[in-house]
Amino acid sequence: MIVIATRKIDSSTNDIIDWIDGKGGTVIRVDEENALQQLHIVSGQGADRSFIQVNQQKIYFKDIVAFWHRKGQSFFADHPAHSMKLDTNHVDISAELAQEWEIVKEYLFFLLSQKRNLGNYFKSSLNKLIVQHQAQAIGLTIPQAFVLTAKEDALNLDLEVITKALSEVAIISFDDATYCSYTTEVTQDFIQTLPENFFPALMQEKIVKKYELRVFYLDGKCYSMAIFSQLDQQTAVDFRVYNMTKPNRTVPYQLPQDLEEKIDKLMNELQLNTGSLDFMVTQDNEFYFLEVNPVGQFGMVSLPCNYYLEKKIADYLLNNQPDSNA
């Protein structure tokens, strides 16, 4: 049995499940709609009696052969308890209970990670600044970056810069509209509008690219795609500002061997056996590493490049031997 922890909206999970089903495997999907109804964990002697219950089905740990933490927090508890009565007063203890549940959930993910596993719950959100530091230490080239809080410092930068979120992309909805944060050029005119001191902001060297790369890493192998985003003004700074009318051209790409070796070393240091990496390639064919997304999308690489990553992921979870031509 294979357990996949994911989000309801992640369609890529459906594709993997289809492949596993087609190969005769059994899958349990855990997401927002499939709450954890019961938990029975035995430590030490009798551990083989441990189980979780999802959708009225008991899943014994001893029957789980592989676990994939795809996306999200997963394992939502189906045991609400918000208050308790002390004398005549009701006291809200939801925060304390939430802390208790986090400990239990972390232990659950730890136990599942002892199985054949893909993804890493404990590394599902990375500090981009630390990752860039680690990447540079193993020999990858990174853009020069500044974290600033003073207008004067921003005005004194002697190179063109962009800014982007240091954490995850911000998605804000109001007035029946949704707004997302994208990578944006920072001009001197814009800096002039800033207050003398502002919230810490990333200002990163603007790379004049020939094209950019999305690399999907799976168990020591890289599957790469070139994105010719610079040919369209709408996507030149951030290809995620998609041009649905005229999409960017994308093609399979073979990375230099030494770059693949550095990627493998970085992912091992990050304790990740899968993830999506972003690079930019300059007019002088220099590779700039940008970031790693441990739960990044792979369908956008798989389909146009005919990599059949969904099949490869299914085979990994099933512990099947890869095809000779894979």
Residue, then its C-alpha position, 0 to 999 in steps of 0.5 A: m500500500i502507498v500513502i500519498a499526503t497532498r492537497k485536494i486541488d493537486s491534479s498531478t497527484n491524480d495522474i500518479i494515482d492513475w499510473i499506480d492503479g494501472k500497475g496494480g498498486t494500492v493507494i490511499r490519498v490523504d488531503e483536506e477532504n480525507a481527515l484522520q478519523q482515528l490514530h493508534i500508534v504503538s511505540g516499542q513492542g507491538a508497533d506492528r499494531s499501529f494504524i491510522q484510519v481514513n475514510q473509515q479504512k484502517i491503514y496499518f503501518k506494517d502494510i505501508v510500503a511507500f509514502w509520498h509527501r506531495k503537498g500541504q500539511s495533510f493529516f487533518a485531525d477529525h477531533p475538534a476540541h476548542s474549550m474546556k470548563l473551569d468552574t463557571n468559565h469556558v477557557d479556550i485551549s485551542a492553541e494548546l491543543a494545536q501545539e499538542w497535535e503538531i507534535v503528534k503529526e510530526y511523529l506520524f510523518f517521521l514514522l511514515s518517512q521510515k518507509r520508502n519515501l518521496g519528498n520530505y515533510f520536514k523540508s517542504s518549505l525552505n529558506k531561499l537565502i540559506v539555500q542560495h548560500q549553500a548552493q554557492a558553497i558547492g560551486l553554483t553561481i547565484p545572482q548578487a542579492f541584498v536584503l535592505t531596509a533603507k531607501e538610501d541603500a537602495l538608491n546607492l545600488d550600482l546595478e539593475v535589480i529585481t525584487k520578489a517574495l522571500s517566502e512563498v508567493a503571496i495571494i491576496s483576494f479582495d473586491d472580487a479579485t485575486y492578486c499575486s506577488y511576482t518578480t518585478e523590476v525595481t527602478q530608481d523612480f520606484i525607489q524614490t517613492l519608498p519611505e526612508n525605512f521600510f520592511p526588509a526587502l530582497m533586491q537581487e541582481k537582474i540577470v539578462k537571460k537567454y532563456e531559463l530552465r526548470v529542472f525536476y529532480l527525482d532520485g538522483k536524476c535531472y529532467s530539464m526544460a528550457i523556457f524561452s520566456q525572454l522572447d515575450q515582454q509579458t513573461a521576460v521578468d517572470f514567466r509565471v505572468y503567463n501569456m495564455t494567448k501565445p505561450n512561451r516556447t519550451v523544449p527538453y534540455q540536457l544540462p552539463q554533467d558537472l551542473e547535474e553533479k552539483i544539483d545532486k550534491l545540493m539536493n543531498e545536502l538539503q535532504l531532498n530526493t525530489g524537487s523543482l529547481d530554477f536556473m537562468v542562462t545568460q547570453d554568455n551561457e553562464f548558469y545562475f541558480l535561483e531556488v529550489n521548490p521541494v514540492g514544485q510542479f512537474g507536469m509542466v516539464s513532463l508533458p511538453c518534454n515527453y519525460y513521463l515523470e508521472k510514470k517514473i514517480a509511480d515506478y519509484l513508489l512501487n519500487n519498480q525497476p526503471d525502463s532501460n530507455a528511461 
